[in-house]
Amino acid sequence: MKRIVFFIIICLASITAFAQNTDGAPTQNISTDSNVVYRLFSTRNMYTFIKLDTRNGQMWQVQWNTESKSRFVTTLSDISLVYKDEEKNGRFFLYPTTNIYNFILLDQIDGRTWQVQWGKEGDRAVIRIY
């Protein structure tokens, strides 16, 4: 009887240890250096990243693949969100949402926020949140 209980406990512990995060909660892998100009933010699409200019909020969708015809960089926003004299490394940061195609862009100095949507041409947008 003790062996059966012990076996059940080991099985449950193993299942718990190997369980993946299935609640859709976003994850983020970032550099610990806060003084960088550019950061790459992973999306939940294995082939797509968002490149952020942390000084001024400009962004690009970066798609890689093993086939060269599927690799590209396209602009999400080429408009600086601050004046040139207000640019500072690390000023802007992207936060993932539970929606695979959306992030929140935060100006860490004045608190302004934008919805950033990546995807196919026509679906991409950067919209100020008031």
C-alpha positions as a Markdown table, in Angstrom:
| # | Residue | x | y | z |
|---|---|---|---|---|
| 1 | Met | 0.0 | 0.0 | 0.0 |
| 2 | Lys | 2.8 | 2.4 | 0.8 |
| 3 | Arg | 4.4 | 1.7 | -2.5 |
| 4 | Ile | 1.2 | 2.6 | -4.4 |
| 5 | Val | 0.8 | 5.9 | -2.5 |
| 6 | Phe | 4.4 | 6.7 | -3.0 |
| 7 | Phe | 4.1 | 5.9 | -6.8 |
| 8 | Ile | 1.0 | 8.1 | -7.0 |
| 9 | Ile | 2.7 | 11.0 | -5.3 |
| 10 | Ile | 5.8 | 10.7 | -7.6 |
| 11 | Cys | 3.5 | 10.6 | -10.7 |
| 12 | Leu | 1.5 | 13.7 | -9.6 |
| 13 | Ala | 4.7 | 15.6 | -8.8 |
| 14 | Ser | 6.1 | 14.7 | -12.2 |
| 15 | Ile | 3.0 | 15.8 | -14.0 |
| 16 | Thr | 3.0 | 19.1 | -12.1 |
| 17 | Ala | 6.7 | 19.6 | -12.8 |
| 18 | Phe | 6.4 | 19.1 | -16.5 |
| 19 | Ala | 3.1 | 20.9 | -17.0 |
| 20 | Gln | 3.4 | 23.8 | -19.3 |
| 21 | Asn | 1.9 | 27.2 | -18.8 |
| 22 | Thr | -1.4 | 26.8 | -20.7 |
| 23 | Asp | -3.3 | 29.8 | -19.3 |
| 24 | Gly | -2.1 | 32.0 | -22.1 |
| 25 | Ala | -0.1 | 34.3 | -19.8 |
| 26 | Pro | 2.5 | 36.2 | -21.7 |
| 27 | Thr | 6.2 | 35.6 | -21.0 |
| 28 | Gln | 9.0 | 37.9 | -21.7 |
| 29 | Asn | 12.7 | 37.3 | -22.2 |
| 30 | Ile | 14.8 | 40.5 | -22.1 |
| 31 | Ser | 18.3 | 41.7 | -21.6 |
| 32 | Thr | 19.1 | 42.9 | -18.1 |
| 33 | Asp | 21.0 | 45.9 | -19.6 |
| 34 | Ser | 18.6 | 48.9 | -19.4 |
| 35 | Asn | 20.9 | 51.2 | -21.3 |
| 36 | Val | 20.5 | 49.6 | -24.7 |
| 37 | Val | 19.1 | 51.4 | -27.8 |
| 38 | Tyr | 17.3 | 48.4 | -29.4 |
| 39 | Arg | 15.5 | 45.4 | -27.9 |
| 40 | Leu | 14.0 | 42.4 | -29.5 |
| 41 | Phe | 10.7 | 41.3 | -28.0 |
| 42 | Ser | 9.5 | 37.8 | -28.7 |
| 43 | Thr | 5.9 | 37.1 | -29.7 |
| 44 | Arg | 4.1 | 33.8 | -29.2 |
| 45 | Asn | 4.7 | 33.2 | -32.9 |
| 46 | Met | 8.0 | 31.4 | -33.1 |
| 47 | Tyr | 9.1 | 33.3 | -36.2 |
| 48 | Thr | 8.1 | 36.8 | -35.2 |
| 49 | Phe | 9.8 | 39.4 | -33.0 |
| 50 | Ile | 9.3 | 43.1 | -32.5 |
| 51 | Lys | 12.3 | 45.3 | -32.6 |
| 52 | Leu | 11.9 | 48.4 | -30.5 |
| 53 | Asp | 14.0 | 51.6 | -30.5 |
| 54 | Thr | 13.9 | 52.2 | -26.7 |
| 55 | Arg | 14.9 | 55.9 | -27.2 |
| 56 | Asn | 11.9 | 57.0 | -29.3 |
| 57 | Gly | 9.3 | 54.2 | -29.6 |
| 58 | Gln | 9.9 | 53.3 | -33.2 |
| 59 | Met | 9.2 | 49.6 | -34.0 |
| 60 | Trp | 9.6 | 47.0 | -36.7 |
| 61 | Gln | 8.2 | 43.5 | -37.1 |
| 62 | Val | 11.0 | 41.1 | -37.7 |
| 63 | Gln | 10.2 | 37.7 | -39.2 |
| 64 | Trp | 12.7 | 35.0 | -39.7 |
| 65 | Asn | 12.4 | 31.5 | -41.2 |
| 66 | Thr | 14.5 | 28.8 | -42.7 |
| 67 | Glu | 13.2 | 29.8 | -46.1 |
| 68 | Ser | 14.7 | 33.1 | -47.3 |
| 69 | Lys | 11.4 | 34.2 | -49.0 |
| 70 | Ser | 9.7 | 34.3 | -45.6 |
| 71 | Arg | 12.3 | 36.5 | -43.9 |
| 72 | Phe | 11.5 | 40.2 | -43.7 |
| 73 | Val | 11.6 | 43.4 | -41.6 |
| 74 | Thr | 8.6 | 45.7 | -41.9 |
| 75 | Thr | 7.8 | 48.9 | -40.1 |
| 76 | Leu | 5.2 | 49.0 | -37.4 |
| 77 | Ser | 5.9 | 52.6 | -36.5 |
| 78 | Asp | 8.5 | 54.9 | -38.0 |
| 79 | Ile | 7.3 | 58.0 | -36.1 |
| 80 | Ser | 9.3 | 59.1 | -33.1 |
| 81 | Leu | 7.0 | 59.4 | -30.1 |
| 82 | Val | 9.2 | 62.0 | -28.4 |
| 83 | Tyr | 11.2 | 65.1 | -29.6 |
| 84 | Lys | 14.9 | 64.4 | -30.4 |
| 85 | Asp | 16.1 | 66.2 | -27.3 |
| 86 | Glu | 13.8 | 63.9 | -25.1 |
| 87 | Glu | 15.2 | 60.6 | -26.4 |
| 88 | Lys | 16.8 | 58.4 | -23.8 |
| 89 | Asn | 18.0 | 54.8 | -23.9 |
| 90 | Gly | 15.5 | 52.6 | -22.2 |
| 91 | Arg | 12.7 | 55.1 | -22.3 |
| 92 | Phe | 10.2 | 52.8 | -24.1 |
| 93 | Phe | 9.3 | 49.2 | -23.2 |
| 94 | Leu | 6.9 | 46.6 | -24.6 |
| 95 | Tyr | 4.7 | 44.5 | -22.4 |
| 96 | Pro | 3.0 | 41.4 | -23.8 |
| 97 | Thr | -0.8 | 40.9 | -23.5 |
| 98 | Thr | -2.8 | 37.6 | -23.6 |
| 99 | Asn | -3.6 | 38.4 | -27.2 |
| 100 | Ile | -0.9 | 36.9 | -29.4 |
| 101 | Tyr | -0.9 | 39.9 | -31.8 |
| 102 | Asn | -1.0 | 42.8 | -29.2 |
| 103 | Phe | 1.5 | 44.4 | -26.9 |
| 104 | Ile | 1.3 | 47.5 | -24.8 |
| 105 | Leu | 4.1 | 50.1 | -25.4 |
| 106 | Leu | 4.9 | 52.2 | -22.3 |
| 107 | Asp | 6.8 | 55.5 | -22.1 |
| 108 | Gln | 8.5 | 54.8 | -18.8 |
| 109 | Ile | 9.2 | 58.5 | -18.2 |
| 110 | Asp | 5.8 | 60.1 | -18.7 |
| 111 | Gly | 3.5 | 57.0 | -18.5 |
| 112 | Arg | 1.9 | 57.3 | -22.0 |
| 113 | Thr | 0.7 | 54.0 | -23.5 |
| 114 | Trp | 0.0 | 52.6 | -26.9 |
| 115 | Gln | -1.6 | 49.4 | -28.2 |
| 116 | Val | 0.8 | 47.8 | -30.6 |
| 117 | Gln | -0.6 | 45.2 | -33.0 |
| 118 | Trp | 1.6 | 43.2 | -35.3 |
| 119 | Gly | 0.5 | 40.8 | -38.1 |
| 120 | Lys | -0.2 | 40.8 | -41.8 |
| 121 | Glu | -0.1 | 44.0 | -43.8 |
| 122 | Gly | -3.3 | 45.9 | -43.0 |
| 123 | Asp | -3.5 | 44.4 | -39.6 |
| 124 | Arg | -0.6 | 46.3 | -38.1 |
| 125 | Ala | -1.3 | 49.3 | -35.9 |
| 126 | Val | 0.1 | 51.5 | -33.1 |
| 127 | Ile | -2.8 | 53.2 | -31.3 |
| 128 | Arg | -2.5 | 55.7 | -28.4 |
| 129 | Ile | -4.4 | 54.6 | -25.3 |
| 130 | Tyr | -5.8 | 57.6 | -23.4 |
